[in-house]
């Protein structure tokens, strides 16, 4: 494989198959346009409902946290990381508060849209202000070490992509110990299905849907993607499907781990003890089953790999939570299996640089620009708007970002 870009951005591209034709019909948008602000009465009612849901979710997360503590026990490593996490969040609080205000009070955010019958089967929608035509859509699966993931973690990404006329759907899903990995994959797949089948009702273009995951969310979404491709390859055997991988224009994996066999010992040293990790992944015997990198190398599912959309993997070379080798080896496996894959490495970037510090810094961001360019490729009008778009506003002073980077427990 050959490097095609210069530092600080290094990447390689391997071309396999061409993304197949999509067969969709645009749905009529309902009379109430997504961008129309609700009346004060409706807004008050909506906020009251959201407050009640937030209270219920807070209780849920608190209860799960105490349950989790019984699994983890109390040790110096976890206490140290807990204090580091608290200080890290405090340093970035100026940005978090601004994003939280947008999340709760912007008329462009649709919070807690129900997509299934499980307690956390909800998603948040971030809608562009301009609703004159159907918009491209990003389905985002958040990270959180399979334990503390939550849909609101994607609010900064949602806000910034919505400013570029892109709809973002941030999925929530059951975390451990409320659920194990198969529950997380099932929830995510159900959320993807909901977006694919209903996003036109919110102004989204069903012909331009992208799937993206970060950290644990990258692993979960990759599992959902590969499992769905396998289902489609076996559809002639009576396997019913509610969505198709052909409905996705591309998959973006950010700082993900795709081979659990290579992560057990590493994560144990980082504080996610192997006993907990194996409980999340349903036992050591299931590690291969829930490792996309291993799954696609099975000759019996070679036809399923051909169904996968183009895949782009992003990773920072200074990521100590999940080393960049995780994306490298997955890209190699995808290439050997005949998939279309691009690997982009960001020199010196950590696990949180790409997803938090850089977006909070504002200005130019290579990861963000790359995602937007991919989504708007072929849309001359959108690319022209991107070329003159104002730089993103800084949300946190630089000295706080630098301190947060040093203290980050991730």
Secondary structure as a PSIPRED ss2 file (coil, helix, strand):
# PSIPRED VFORMAT (PSIPRED V4.0)

   1 X C   1.000  0.000  0.000
   2 X C   1.000  0.000  0.000
   3 X C   1.000  0.000  0.000
   4 X C   1.000  0.000  0.000
   5 X C   1.000  0.000  0.000
   6 X C   1.000  0.000  0.000
   7 X C   1.000  0.000  0.000
   8 X C   1.000  0.000  0.000
   9 X E   0.000  0.000  1.000
  10 X E   0.000  0.000  1.000
  11 X E   0.000  0.000  1.000
  12 X E   0.000  0.000  1.000
  13 X E   0.000  0.000  1.000
  14 X E   0.000  0.000  1.000
  15 X C   1.000  0.000  0.000
  16 X C   1.000  0.000  0.000
  17 X C   1.000  0.000  0.000
  18 X C   1.000  0.000  0.000
  19 X C   1.000  0.000  0.000
  20 X C   1.000  0.000  0.000
  21 X C   1.000  0.000  0.000
  22 X C   1.000  0.000  0.000
  23 X C   1.000  0.000  0.000
  24 X C   1.000  0.000  0.000
  25 X C   1.000  0.000  0.000
  26 X C   1.000  0.000  0.000
  27 X C   1.000  0.000  0.000
  28 X C   1.000  0.000  0.000
  29 X C   1.000  0.000  0.000
  30 X C   1.000  0.000  0.000
  31 X C   1.000  0.000  0.000
  32 X C   1.000  0.000  0.000
  33 X C   1.000  0.000  0.000
  34 X C   1.000  0.000  0.000
  35 X C   1.000  0.000  0.000
  36 X C   1.000  0.000  0.000
  37 X C   1.000  0.000  0.000
  38 X C   1.000  0.000  0.000
  39 X C   1.000  0.000  0.000
  40 X H   0.000  1.000  0.000
  41 X H   0.000  1.000  0.000
  42 X H   0.000  1.000  0.000
  43 X H   0.000  1.000  0.000
  44 X H   0.000  1.000  0.000
  45 X H   0.000  1.000  0.000
  46 X H   0.000  1.000  0.000
  47 X H   0.000  1.000  0.000
  48 X H   0.000  1.000  0.000
  49 X H   0.000  1.000  0.000
  50 X H   0.000  1.000  0.000
  51 X H   0.000  1.000  0.000
  52 X H   0.000  1.000  0.000
  53 X H   0.000  1.000  0.000
  54 X H   0.000  1.000  0.000
  55 X H   0.000  1.000  0.000
  56 X H   0.000  1.000  0.000
  57 X H   0.000  1.000  0.000
  58 X H   0.000  1.000  0.000
  59 X H   0.000  1.000  0.000
  60 X H   0.000  1.000  0.000
  61 X H   0.000  1.000  0.000
  62 X H   0.000  1.000  0.000
  63 X H   0.000  1.000  0.000
  64 X H   0.000  1.000  0.000
  65 X H   0.000  1.000  0.000
  66 X H   0.000  1.000  0.000
  67 X H   0.000  1.000  0.000
  68 X H   0.000  1.000  0.000
  69 X H   0.000  1.000  0.000
  70 X H   0.000  1.000  0.000
  71 X H   0.000  1.000  0.000
  72 X H   0.000  1.000  0.000
  73 X C   1.000  0.000  0.000
  74 X C   1.000  0.000  0.000
  75 X C   1.000  0.000  0.000
  76 X H   0.000  1.000  0.000
  77 X H   0.000  1.000  0.000
  78 X H   0.000  1.000  0.000
  79 X H   0.000  1.000  0.000
  80 X H   0.000  1.000  0.000
  81 X H   0.000  1.000  0.000
  82 X H   0.000  1.000  0.000
  83 X H   0.000  1.000  0.000
  84 X H   0.000  1.000  0.000
  85 X H   0.000  1.000  0.000
  86 X H   0.000  1.000  0.000
  87 X H   0.000  1.000  0.000
  88 X H   0.000  1.000  0.000
  89 X H   0.000  1.000  0.000
  90 X H   0.000  1.000  0.000
  91 X H   0.000  1.000  0.000
  92 X C   1.000  0.000  0.000
  93 X H   0.000  1.000  0.000
  94 X H   0.000  1.000  0.000
  95 X H   0.000  1.000  0.000
  96 X H   0.000  1.000  0.000
  97 X H   0.000  1.000  0.000
  98 X H   0.000  1.000  0.000
  99 X H   0.000  1.000  0.000
 100 X H   0.000  1.000  0.000
 101 X H   0.000  1.000  0.000
 102 X H   0.000  1.000  0.000
 103 X H   0.000  1.000  0.000
 104 X H   0.000  1.000  0.000
 105 X H   0.000  1.000  0.000
 106 X C   1.000  0.000  0.000
 107 X C   1.000  0.000  0.000
 108 X C   1.000  0.000  0.000
 109 X E   0.000  0.000  1.000
 110 X E   0.000  0.000  1.000
 111 X E   0.000  0.000  1.000
 112 X E   0.000  0.000  1.000
 113 X E   0.000  0.000  1.000
 114 X E   0.000  0.000  1.000
 115 X C   1.000  0.000  0.000
 116 X C   1.000  0.000  0.000
 117 X C   1.000  0.000  0.000
 118 X C   1.000  0.000  0.000
 119 X C   1.000  0.000  0.000
 120 X C   1.000  0.000  0.000
 121 X C   1.000  0.000  0.000
 122 X E   0.000  0.000  1.000
 123 X E   0.000  0.000  1.000
 124 X E   0.000  0.000  1.000
 125 X E   0.000  0.000  1.000
 126 X E   0.000  0.000  1.000
 127 X C   1.000  0.000  0.000
 128 X C   1.000  0.000  0.000
 129 X C   1.000  0.000  0.000
 130 X C   1.000  0.000  0.000
 131 X C   1.000  0.000  0.000
 132 X C   1.000  0.000  0.000
 133 X C   1.000  0.000  0.000
 134 X C   1.000  0.000  0.000
 135 X E   0.000  0.000  1.000
 136 X E   0.000  0.000  1.000
 137 X E   0.000  0.000  1.000
 138 X E   0.000  0.000  1.000
 139 X E   0.000  0.000  1.000
 140 X E   0.000  0.000  1.000
 141 X E   0.000  0.000  1.000
 142 X C   1.000  0.000  0.000
 143 X C   1.000  0.000  0.000
 144 X C   1.000  0.000  0.000
 145 X C   1.000  0.000  0.000
 146 X C   1.000  0.000  0.000
 147 X C   1.000  0.000  0.000
 148 X C   1.000  0.000  0.000
 149 X C   1.000  0.000  0.000
 150 X C   1.000  0.000  0.000
 151 X H   0.000  1.000  0.000
 152 X H   0.000  1.000  0.000
 153 X H   0.000  1.000  0.000
 154 X H   0.000  1.000  0.000
 155 X H   0.000  1.000  0.000
 156 X H   0.000  1.000  0.000
 157 X H   0.000  1.000  0.000
 158 X H   0.000  1.000  0.000
 159 X H   0.000  1.000  0.000
 160 X H   0.000  1.000  0.000
 161 X H   0.000  1.000  0.000
 162 X H   0.000  1.000  0.000
 163 X C   1.000  0.000  0.000
 164 X C   1.000  0.000  0.000
 165 X C   1.000  0.000  0.000
 166 X E   0.000  0.000  1.000
 167 X E   0.000  0.000  1.000
 168 X E   0.000  0.000  1.000
 169 X E   0.000  0.000  1.000
 170 X E   0.000  0.000  1.000
 171 X E   0.000  0.000  1.000
 172 X C   1.000  0.000  0.000
 173 X C   1.000  0.000  0.000
 174 X C   1.000  0.000  0.000
 175 X C   1.000  0.000  0.000
 176 X C   1.000  0.000  0.000
 177 X C   1.000  0.000  0.000
 178 X C   1.000  0.000  0.000
 179 X C   1.000  0.000  0.000
 180 X C   1.000  0.000  0.000
 181 X H   0.000  1.000  0.000
 182 X H   0.000  1.000  0.000
 183 X H   0.000  1.000  0.000
 184 X H   0.000  1.000  0.000
 185 X H   0.000  1.000  0.000
 186 X H   0.000  1.000  0.000
 187 X H   0.000  1.000  0.000
 188 X H   0.000  1.000  0.000
 189 X H   0.000  1.000  0.000
 190 X H   0.000  1.000  0.000
 191 X H   0.000  1.000  0.000
 192 X H   0.000  1.000  0.000
 193 X H   0.000  1.000  0.000
 194 X H   0.000  1.000  0.000
 195 X H   0.000  1.000  0.000
 196 X H   0.000  1.000  0.000
 197 X H   0.000  1.000  0.000
 198 X H   0.000  1.000  0.000
 199 X H   0.000  1.000  0.000
 200 X H   0.000  1.000  0.000
 201 X H   0.000  1.000  0.000
 202 X H   0.000  1.000  0.000
 203 X C   1.000  0.000  0.000
 204 X E   0.000  0.000  1.000
 205 X E   0.000  0.000  1.000
 206 X E   0.000  0.000  1.000
 207 X E   0.000  0.000  1.000
 208 X E   0.000  0.000  1.000
 209 X E   0.000  0.000  1.000
 210 X E   0.000  0.000  1.000
 211 X E   0.000  0.000  1.000
 212 X E   0.000  0.000  1.000
 213 X E   0.000  0.000  1.000
 214 X E   0.000  0.000  1.000
 215 X C   1.000  0.000  0.000
 216 X H   0.000  1.000  0.000
 217 X H   0.000  1.000  0.000
 218 X H   0.000  1.000  0.000
 219 X H   0.000  1.000  0.000
 220 X H   0.000  1.000  0.000
 221 X H   0.000  1.000  0.000
 222 X H   0.000  1.000  0.000
 223 X H   0.000  1.000  0.000
 224 X H   0.000  1.000  0.000
 225 X H   0.000  1.000  0.000
 226 X H   0.000  1.000  0.000
 227 X H   0.000  1.000  0.000
 228 X H   0.000  1.000  0.000
 229 X H   0.000  1.000  0.000
 230 X H   0.000  1.000  0.000
 231 X H   0.000  1.000  0.000
 232 X H   0.000  1.000  0.000
 233 X H   0.000  1.000  0.000
 234 X C   1.000  0.000  0.000
 235 X H   0.000  1.000  0.000
 236 X H   0.000  1.000  0.000
 237 X H   0.000  1.000  0.000
 238 X C   1.000  0.000  0.000
 239 X C   1.000  0.000  0.000
 240 X C   1.000  0.000  0.000
 241 X C   1.000  0.000  0.000
 242 X C   1.000  0.000  0.000
 243 X C   1.000  0.000  0.000
 244 X C   1.000  0.000  0.000
 245 X H   0.000  1.000  0.000
 246 X H   0.000  1.000  0.000
 247 X H   0.000  1.000  0.000
 248 X E   0.000  0.000  1.000
 249 X E   0.000  0.000  1.000
 250 X E   0.000  0.000  1.000
 251 X E   0.000  0.000  1.000
 252 X E   0.000  0.000  1.000
 253 X E   0.000  0.000  1.000
 254 X E   0.000  0.000  1.000
 255 X C   1.000  0.000  0.000
 256 X C   1.000  0.000  0.000
 257 X C   1.000  0.000  0.000
 258 X C   1.000  0.000  0.000
 259 X C   1.000  0.000  0.000
 260 X H   0.000  1.000  0.000
 261 X H   0.000  1.000  0.000
 262 X H   0.000  1.000  0.000
 263 X C   1.000  0.000  0.000
 264 X H   0.000  1.000  0.000
 265 X H   0.000  1.000  0.000
 266 X H   0.000  1.000  0.000
 267 X H   0.000  1.000  0.000
 268 X H   0.000  1.000  0.000
 269 X H   0.000  1.000  0.000
 270 X H   0.000  1.000  0.000
 271 X C   1.000  0.000  0.000
 272 X C   1.000  0.000  0.000
 273 X C   1.000  0.000  0.000
 274 X H   0.000  1.000  0.000
 275 X H   0.000  1.000  0.000
 276 X H   0.000  1.000  0.000
 277 X H   0.000  1.000  0.000
 278 X H   0.000  1.000  0.000
 279 X H   0.000  1.000  0.000
 280 X H   0.000  1.000  0.000
 281 X C   1.000  0.000  0.000
 282 X C   1.000  0.000  0.000
 283 X C   1.000  0.000  0.000
 284 X H   0.000  1.000  0.000
 285 X H   0.000  1.000  0.000
 286 X H   0.000  1.000  0.000
 287 X C   1.000  0.000  0.000
 288 X C   1.000  0.000  0.000
 289 X C   1.000  0.000  0.000
 290 X C   1.000  0.000  0.000
 291 X C   1.000  0.000  0.000
 292 X H   0.000  1.000  0.000
 293 X H   0.000  1.000  0.000
 294 X H   0.000  1.000  0.000
 295 X H   0.000  1.000  0.000
 296 X C   1.000  0.000  0.000
 297 X C   1.000  0.000  0.000
 298 X C   1.000  0.000  0.000
 299 X H   0.000  1.000  0.000
 300 X H   0.000  1.000  0.000
 301 X H   0.000  1.000  0.000
 302 X H   0.000  1.000  0.000
 303 X H   0.000  1.000  0.000
 304 X H   0.000  1.000  0.000
 305 X H   0.000  1.000  0.000
 306 X C   1.000  0.000  0.000
 307 X C   1.000  0.000  0.000
 308 X C   1.000  0.000  0.000
 309 X C   1.000  0.000  0.000
 310 X E   0.000  0.000  1.000
 311 X E   0.000  0.000  1.000
 312 X E   0.000  0.000  1.000
 313 X E   0.000  0.000  1.000
 314 X E   0.000  0.000  1.000
 315 X E   0.000  0.000  1.000
 316 X E   0.000  0.000  1.000
 317 X C   1.000  0.000  0.000
 318 X C   1.000  0.000  0.000
 319 X C   1.000  0.000  0.000
 320 X C   1.000  0.000  0.000
 321 X C   1.000  0.000  0.000
 322 X C   1.000  0.000  0.000
 323 X C   1.000  0.000  0.000
 324 X C   1.000  0.000  0.000
 325 X H   0.000  1.000  0.000
 326 X H   0.000  1.000  0.000
 327 X H   0.000  1.000  0.000
 328 X H   0.000  1.000  0.000
 329 X H   0.000  1.000  0.000
 330 X H   0.000  1.000  0.000
 331 X H   0.000  1.000  0.000
 332 X H   0.000  1.000  0.000
 333 X H   0.000  1.000  0.000
 334 X H   0.000  1.000  0.000
 335 X H   0.000  1.000  0.000
 336 X H   0.000  1.000  0.000
 337 X H   0.000  1.000  0.000
 338 X C   1.000  0.000  0.000
 339 X C   1.000  0.000  0.000
 340 X C   1.000  0.000  0.000
 341 X E   0.000  0.000  1.000
 342 X E   0.000  0.000  1.000
 343 X E   0.000  0.000  1.000
 344 X E   0.000  0.000  1.000
 345 X E   0.000  0.000  1.000
 346 X E   0.000  0.000  1.000
 347 X C   1.000  0.000  0.000
 348 X C   1.000  0.000  0.000
 349 X C   1.000  0.000  0.000
 350 X C   1.000  0.000  0.000
 351 X C   1.000  0.000  0.000
 352 X C   1.000  0.000  0.000
 353 X H   0.000  1.000  0.000
 354 X H   0.000  1.000  0.000
 355 X H   0.000  1.000  0.000
 356 X H   0.000  1.000  0.000
 357 X H   0.000  1.000  0.000
 358 X H   0.000  1.000  0.000
 359 X H   0.000  1.000  0.000
 360 X H   0.000  1.000  0.000
 361 X H   0.000  1.000  0.000
 362 X C   1.000  0.000  0.000
 363 X E   0.000  0.000  1.000
 364 X C   1.000  0.000  0.000
 365 X C   1.000  0.000  0.000
 366 X H   0.000  1.000  0.000
 367 X H   0.000  1.000  0.000
 368 X H   0.000  1.000  0.000
 369 X H   0.000  1.000  0.000
 370 X H   0.000  1.000  0.000
 371 X H   0.000  1.000  0.000
 372 X H   0.000  1.000  0.000
 373 X H   0.000  1.000  0.000
 374 X H   0.000  1.000  0.000
 375 X H   0.000  1.000  0.000
 376 X H   0.000  1.000  0.000
 377 X C   1.000  0.000  0.000
 378 X C   1.000  0.000  0.000
 379 X C   1.000  0.000  0.000
 380 X H   0.000  1.000  0.000
 381 X H   0.000  1.000  0.000
 382 X H   0.000  1.000  0.000
 383 X H   0.000  1.000  0.000
 384 X H   0.000  1.000  0.000
 385 X H   0.000  1.000  0.000
 386 X H   0.000  1.000  0.000
 387 X H   0.000  1.000  0.000
 388 X C   1.000  0.000  0.000
 389 X C   1.000  0.000  0.000
 390 X C   1.000  0.000  0.000
 391 X C   1.000  0.000  0.000
 392 X E   0.000  0.000  1.000
 393 X C   1.000  0.000  0.000
 394 X C   1.000  0.000  0.000
 395 X C   1.000  0.000  0.000
 396 X C   1.000  0.000  0.000
 397 X C   1.000  0.000  0.000
 398 X H   0.000  1.000  0.000
 399 X H   0.000  1.000  0.000
 400 X H   0.000  1.000  0.000
 401 X H   0.000  1.000  0.000
 402 X H   0.000  1.000  0.000
 403 X H   0.000  1.000  0.000
 404 X H   0.000  1.000  0.000
 405 X H   0.000  1.000  0.000
 406 X H   0.000  1.000  0.000
 407 X H   0.000  1.000  0.000
 408 X C   1.000  0.000  0.000
 409 X C   1.000  0.000  0.000
 410 X C   1.000  0.000  0.000
